[in-house]
Amino acid sequence: MKVGVIGGGPAGLTAAYELAKGGAEVQLFEASDAVGGMCRSFQLWGQTVDLGPHRFFSSDARVNRLWLEIAEFDYRMVDRFTRIYYGGKFFQYPLQPTNALANLGVIEALRCVASYGRQRILPEPAGESFESWVVRRFGRRLYEIFFRTYSEKLWGISCQDLDADFAAQRIKKLSMAEVVKNAMGLTGKKHQTLVDQFAYPLGGTGMIYERMADYIDGLGQVHLNAPVKHVTHKNQKVTGVELMSGKTVKLDHVISTMPLTLLSKGLEGVPQRVVEATKHLKFRNTILVYLRVPETDLFDDQWIYVHSPDLLVGRVTNFRNWIPELYGQSGDTILSLEYWANDEDQLWKETDQQLIERGKQEMRSTGLLGAAEIIDGHVVRVPRCYPVYARNYKSHLRVVTDYLSQFQGLDPIGRYGAFKYNNQDHSILMGRLAADNLLTARENDLWAINTDYDSYQEAATITSAGLVSAETA
Ligand SMILES: Cc1cc2nc3c(=O)[nH]c(=O)nc-3n(C[C@H](O)[C@H](O)[C@H](O)COP(=O)(O)OP(=O)(O)OC[C@H]3O[C@@H](n4cnc5c(N)ncnc54)[C@H](O)[C@@H]3O)c2cc1C
């Protein structure tokens, strides 16, 4: 069987890696000049940086085994230190009682408790929005401080228009009791968002995917600068792909991680109702502004969430606080500032110089830089980063997925490939299971892999000594 994989991010590379290992004939087509997708690492001002913060964490033994098979022992454990910047104050995240109390003040803290208590006694009616989901669980005041502003910056829509699915997938099962228990230092199995240590590759997040690509290239083929225009088919049976260059490649099966909307619109004979449905499936873009500061000791966080509504920046990463291998002998600190925008937004159209100036001003206003200079700037634009879970998106998505499910030999997977708000571990799992279906004729339901799944058989996490099962950890 000849298998083609569209996209060299974590999902596509994992699928191709597993297929190559299993003896299948595989070719991977990547649109850009490098592998890793949103998880790629690159060299900047003599250091290794990622596209914003990339923490790898999973409790799924299948995902972790694969990650370790590739990383071997070329990783370090990082002690997470992250904070939230809001109203001119820095809140430790996960929350710590004394820090939270000092920042909120006694009166505001009591208001938060009262507002939480009110939801316990007299909950607001359940709705389908992110706002209603969070308010019912944490109370309105905590929602306003810790959830609303950041989420609205990220998604570009009101939290009332954001589907509760986002919360259900990402903060599912996180309860006030768990937040408080964690803040009191009580141990137990931690919710993913509260995990305080994670594994990080010596060569940056992208190292894992570069190694996968090297392995595949040894057995099959990895084509860079090879954007796929569309998947070809005959009577809904896949026959291959056509590249933007006009070249066609015959294939028996295609695993696609290109945007779901573009994949479906590109199929010959696509019905108008499917085209209409894709118009409701929107992606949010990211702009990363990198700043170079000739100092080594600016602040301790690996990243900071910027909730303050007066700043457009949403998150700041300090690459100097991950592992020393990233910055080597350099005497500089590299920061990356994340901004989110839609195609039509003025922000997306700003020049690099305007964005760098904006980044400099906003960083200065936080006080995080003190008197330090900023001596250089660099901008990376990442289109279609976040699948927007606008309310009712599922009904439109279903029209598209029902249509694609009729095709024989086509598996859409990945973050924008399946329109799922994946982290890298979810994309790795999708790639793994897609390959597994082909190699072993299993029928793992790839659409069913959620972005907060816990139905795996074996739980194990990565430690400095390798994989440790959940019972031992
Ligand atoms: C700022 C930021 C921070 C993040 N932080 C974390 C984190 O802390 N932890 C974590 O686990 N995850 C994080 N993520 C998410 C992580 O990057 C993604 O989950 C992961 O990269 C998804 O992998 P993927 O293979 O599904 O998609 P992608 O990484 O998007 O890969 C898709 C690939 O397909 C290629 N492609 C697209 N169209 C075509 C075409 N027509 N032809 C050929 N190739 C094509 C693209 O160029 C790309 O290389 C973060 C993402 C961002 C943007």
The ligand as an SDF file (V2000), in Angstrom:
LIG
                    3D

 53 58  0  0  0  0  0  0  0  0999 V2000
    1.7690   29.4530   20.4270 C   0  0  0  0  0  0  0  0  0  0  0  0
    1.4650   27.9910   20.6090 C   0  0  0  0  0  0  0  0  0  0  0  0
    1.7330   27.3860   21.8120 C   0  0  0  0  0  0  0  0  0  0  0  0
    1.4740   26.0290   21.9800 C   0  0  0  0  0  0  0  0  0  0  0  0
    1.7930   25.4390   23.1760 N   0  0  0  0  0  0  0  0  0  0  0  0
    1.6860   24.1190   23.3120 C   0  0  0  0  0  0  0  0  0  0  0  0
    2.1110   23.4700   24.5040 C   0  0  0  0  0  0  0  0  0  0  0  0
    2.5600   24.1060   25.4600 O   0  0  0  0  0  0  0  0  0  0  0  0
    2.0040   22.1160   24.5700 N   0  0  0  0  0  0  0  0  0  0  0  0
    1.5330   21.3720   23.5360 C   0  0  0  0  0  0  0  0  0  0  0  0
    1.5280   20.1470   23.6430 O   0  0  0  0  0  0  0  0  0  0  0  0
    1.0770   21.9560   22.4200 N   0  0  0  0  0  0  0  0  0  0  0  0
    1.1440   23.3030   22.2750 C   0  0  0  0  0  0  0  0  0  0  0  0
    0.7040   23.9080   21.1270 N   0  0  0  0  0  0  0  0  0  0  0  0
   -0.0240   23.0980   20.1390 C   0  0  0  0  0  0  0  0  0  0  0  0
    0.8750   22.3210   19.1990 C   0  0  0  0  0  0  0  0  0  0  0  0
    1.7430   23.1850   18.5330 O   0  0  0  0  0  0  0  0  0  0  0  0
   -0.0400   21.6060   18.2140 C   0  0  0  0  0  0  0  0  0  0  0  0
   -0.9520   20.8010   18.9250 O   0  0  0  0  0  0  0  0  0  0  0  0
    0.6760   20.7010   17.2490 C   0  0  0  0  0  0  0  0  0  0  0  0
    1.6720   21.3620   16.5480 O   0  0  0  0  0  0  0  0  0  0  0  0
   -0.3580   20.1390   16.2830 C   0  0  0  0  0  0  0  0  0  0  0  0
    0.2660   19.2430   15.4100 O   0  0  0  0  0  0  0  0  0  0  0  0
   -0.4100   18.9020   14.0240 P   0  0  0  0  0  0  0  0  0  0  0  0
    0.5090   18.0020   13.3220 O   0  0  0  0  0  0  0  0  0  0  0  0
   -1.7940   18.4850   14.2620 O   0  0  0  0  0  0  0  0  0  0  0  0
   -0.5030   20.3140   13.2520 O   0  0  0  0  0  0  0  0  0  0  0  0
    0.6220   21.3300   12.8250 P   0  0  0  0  0  0  0  0  0  0  0  0
    1.7030   21.4010   13.8220 O   0  0  0  0  0  0  0  0  0  0  0  0
   -0.1010   22.5830   12.4850 O   0  0  0  0  0  0  0  0  0  0  0  0
    1.2170   20.6960   11.4840 O   0  0  0  0  0  0  0  0  0  0  0  0
    0.5280   20.7350   10.2770 C   0  0  0  0  0  0  0  0  0  0  0  0
    1.5490   20.7820    9.1510 C   0  0  0  0  0  0  0  0  0  0  0  0
    0.8580   20.6730    7.9020 O   0  0  0  0  0  0  0  0  0  0  0  0
    1.4820   21.5270    6.9610 C   0  0  0  0  0  0  0  0  0  0  0  0
    0.5090   21.8120    5.9010 N   0  0  0  0  0  0  0  0  0  0  0  0
   -0.6210   22.5580    5.9630 C   0  0  0  0  0  0  0  0  0  0  0  0
   -1.2540   22.5840    4.7770 N   0  0  0  0  0  0  0  0  0  0  0  0
   -0.5160   21.8020    3.9470 C   0  0  0  0  0  0  0  0  0  0  0  0
   -0.6460   21.4380    2.5850 C   0  0  0  0  0  0  0  0  0  0  0  0
   -1.6620   21.8760    1.8470 N   0  0  0  0  0  0  0  0  0  0  0  0
    0.2930   20.6430    2.0410 N   0  0  0  0  0  0  0  0  0  0  0  0
    1.3390   20.1910    2.7890 C   0  0  0  0  0  0  0  0  0  0  0  0
    1.5210   20.5270    4.0750 N   0  0  0  0  0  0  0  0  0  0  0  0
    0.6030   21.3130    4.6500 C   0  0  0  0  0  0  0  0  0  0  0  0
    1.8670   22.7410    7.7860 C   0  0  0  0  0  0  0  0  0  0  0  0
    2.8860   23.4930    7.1470 O   0  0  0  0  0  0  0  0  0  0  0  0
    2.3330   22.0850    9.0780 C   0  0  0  0  0  0  0  0  0  0  0  0
    3.7100   21.7950    9.0510 O   0  0  0  0  0  0  0  0  0  0  0  0
    0.9130   25.2700   20.9370 C   0  0  0  0  0  0  0  0  0  0  0  0
    0.6270   25.8910   19.7250 C   0  0  0  0  0  0  0  0  0  0  0  0
    0.8870   27.2320   19.5590 C   0  0  0  0  0  0  0  0  0  0  0  0
    0.5830   27.8810   18.2580 C   0  0  0  0  0  0  0  0  0  0  0  0
  1  2  1  0
  2  3  1  0
  2 52  2  0
  3  4  2  0
  4  5  1  0
  4 50  1  0
  5  6  2  0
  6  7  1  0
  6 13  1  0
  7  8  2  0
  7  9  1  0
  9 10  1  0
 10 11  2  0
 10 12  1  0
 12 13  2  0
 13 14  1  0
 14 15  1  0
 14 50  1  0
 15 16  1  0
 16 17  1  0
 16 18  1  0
 18 19  1  0
 18 20  1  0
 20 21  1  0
 20 22  1  0
 22 23  1  0
 23 24  1  0
 24 25  2  0
 24 26  1  0
 24 27  1  0
 27 28  1  0
 28 29  2  0
 28 30  1  0
 28 31  1  0
 31 32  1  0
 32 33  1  0
 33 34  1  0
 33 48  1  0
 34 35  1  0
 35 36  1  0
 35 46  1  0
 36 37  1  0
 36 45  1  0
 37 38  2  0
 38 39  1  0
 39 40  1  0
 39 45  2  0
 40 41  1  0
 40 42  2  0
 42 43  1  0
 43 44  2  0
 44 45  1  0
 46 47  1  0
 46 48  1  0
 48 49  1  0
 50 51  2  0
 51 52  1  0
 52 53  1  0
M  END
$$$$
